[in-house]
Amino acid sequence: MIRLGTRTNGELRRRTIPVLDDSYFKAEWMESGVDPALSPTVALIEQPPNSVLVPHFHRQNQFQLFVDGSGSIGASALSPLSIHYAGAYTGYGPLVAGPEGIKYFTMRSVCETGLVPISEAREKMLRGPKRHAQCGPIHIASDVDLGALKKMQTEAVIPLADDGLGTEVIHVPGSATLLPQRLAASAGFFLVVLAGTLIYADAQLGALESLFVSADEIMPAFVAGKRGLQVLVLHLPRKESVYP
């Protein structure tokens, strides 16, 4: 399976949603139905200024990519561009927005709606390993940075692990081919454009647009635009390997 997450789709699907006692905006950049085995989703969440999202968990593995504003998760400060990973049934928070609010993408390989407050954990949380990871802020490359590239550069900002979790930032010279590595235990990976352009088939993805490639998909051809590319690779573990 290959799915695209585009700014155009997000603009068309932006709406207000109630979250506990506040109103947030949610925009679906990538949608894939509700298949319980594989249905990758990317949603841009706009959390209002000074709001507090109580400690909670989700039933699916997820990445969050913080792209605008400021805030914190627990004791950890958040600023663009920060990354947070929480495994299924792993509690985190509170997620606190700063005075200008905070915007973040939530990215999962399986569609899920809603959250479960930690106060309800006794009834709804499954036993099993709890997994957290966080990194950032990541520097966004300028046109000058990309234009100066002579060869591909890869940095693992969340170390690649045996359970299929890991995050890499890759800088690709103009018109060069990108061939992301696979992790054997992962459900697949998201590519998120940070700077420049990513070309796939007839699509040209720009800043913050994304693409998901499932583990069973033949690796497609990805090419950097003429001015180069900075791309984030998010490897997402399989939930069923931990919670059958």
N, C-alpha and C positions, 0 to 999 in steps of 0.2 A: 504494500500500500504506500502510495505517495500522496500527500495532501499539501496544499499551499495555504499560507496565512497571509492575507493581503490587507493593506490599508483601506482599499476600496470596500472590501467586505465589512471591515470594522466600522467604517463610517455609515454604512447602510444598516448595521445591526446594533448601533449604540442606543441604549435605553436605560431608564432608571430602574433600579431594583432595591427592594427593602432588605437591609441587613441588620438584624436585631433592631435597635432603636434608631438607626440612621438610614438615609437614602444615599446609595452609591450609583455611579454609572458603570455599566458593563457593555463592552463592545466585542462581539464574536469575530475575531480575525480569521480563525480556522474552525470549521465545523465538519464532523464526520458521522453524524447520527449518534445512536446510543448503544452500539454493540458492546456487551459487557466484556468482551475479550480484547477488542482493539477499535478505538474510536477517538483518534487524537484530536485534541482541542487546544486552542490558544485564545484566551480572552484578556482584553485590556480592562483592568479595574481602576476606577478613579475613586479613591477614598477621600471623603471630605476633610477639610482642615480641622485639626485638633481632635479628630474622632479617635476612638479606641475600640479596636476589635479584640474581644476577650480571647484568652487562651483557648485554643480549639484544635481539632484534628480533622482530617479527611480520610476517606476510605480508599483512596488511590494515591500512588506515588506522584509527586508533583515538583516542578521547578517554579520559582517566582523570580521574575526579572524586573528589578526596580529601575524605572527609566526617567522619572521626573519627580520633583519635589523632594521632601525629606521626611524622616521619621525614624522609627526603631522597631526591632523585634526583640522583646525582652531587654537585655542590657546592651544589645548590639545596634549601633547607629547604622542608618541606611541612607545612601545617597546614590545618584546615578553614577555609574551603572553597577549595581550590586546584584548578586545572585544568592538565592536561598533555596535549599532543597530540604523537603520533609518527606520521609517515607510514609506509606499508608499506616494509619493508626498511630502516628507519631505526633504528640501534642507540641504546639509552639505558640508563642505570643507572650504578652499581648502585642498586637501590631498597632503601633501608635503613629498617626499622621502628624506632620509638622504644621506650622501656621499657614502654609500654602497648599496643604494637602499632599497626597502622594499617589503616583500612578505606577502600576506594576502589571506585567503580564503573568497570568497563571497558565501553566503548560502541563498537560497530562496526556498520556497515551491512551487513557480510557476516560470517556466522558463522565463527569460527576457534577451534580448541582448541590449547593448548600454546604453547610459545615456542621460539625458537632461540637458544642461547647464542652470544655473539659469537665464542667460540672455534671455532665451526663456520661462521663467516661465509664463509670462502673457498669452501666447497662449496655453500652454500645461499642466499647473498645475491645478489640481482640488482643489476646496475648501474643507476643512475638517480639522480635528485635525492633528497636527504635533507631531511626537513622536520620541524622541531621548533617548538613554541610552548608557552609556559607563562604563567600569570597567577594572581593571588590573593595573599593570601586575600581573598575576597569577603565583604562584610558581609551578614549575613542580616537582612532587614527584620523589625521587630517589628510587633505588631498596631497599635501607635500610629503607626508609620511608614506602614503601609498605609492606616490610617484617615484620615491627613492628606493623602493624594494628591488632587489636583484634576484632574490630567491624566496621560496616559501619559508615562513617562520611559524612554528607551532609552540604554544605554551600551555601546559596542563595547569589550569588555575584551581580546579578541584581534581586531585589525583585520580587517575583511572584505577578502578578497583575490580576485584574478582566478581563482585555481585552485580556488575553492569553499570555502576554509577561513575560518572566522571564528566568533566567539562574542559574544553580546550578553546583557546583563542587562536585562530589561524589568520595570518596575513599572506595574501596571495598576489603576486605581481599581475599587472594588466594582461588580460587574454590568456593567462595560464590556466591549466586544468586543476581542479580540486578533487582529490579522492580521499574522503574522510575514512579513517579506520573504523572498524566495527569492534564492539566488545561482545564476547560470546554470550554473556548472560543478560544482555540488554534486550528490551522490547523493541528498540530502534533508537533513532536519534533525531533531534530537532536541529536544524540549521537556522540561525538568526543573523541577518545582515546587520552589522554595526556601522560600517562605512563602505562606500563604493557600491558596486552592483554585482549580484549573483545571477548568472544566466543558466536557466534550465529549460530545455526544449524551447517553447515559444514564449516563455515567461522571463521577465527581467524584474528581479526583486530588489527593492531599495531598502533604505534604513528602517530597521525594526520589522520588516517583513520576514516571513519564515517559511519553512518547509519541513515536513516530517517524512522519514523513510523508515518503514518497518523492517524488522530483523530478517524477514523472509523475502524481501524485495531484492531483485537484482540491482546492484549499485548503478545508478544512472550517471550520466556525464554532467558534471558541473563545471562551469567556466567563469572566471572573473571577468568583469567588464574591462574595457580598455584602460580605465583609470585605476584599476586594482580593486582589491576586496579585503575587508576585515570581517571575519565571520565567527560566530560563536557556535560551537558544537556541544549540544547537551545530550549526553547518553543517559537514558532512563532505564532503571532496572525493571525486570519483570516482577510484578506483584505476586504471581502465582507460585514463584519459587520460594516465597516466604509464607504467604497466606493462601493455601490451595482453595 
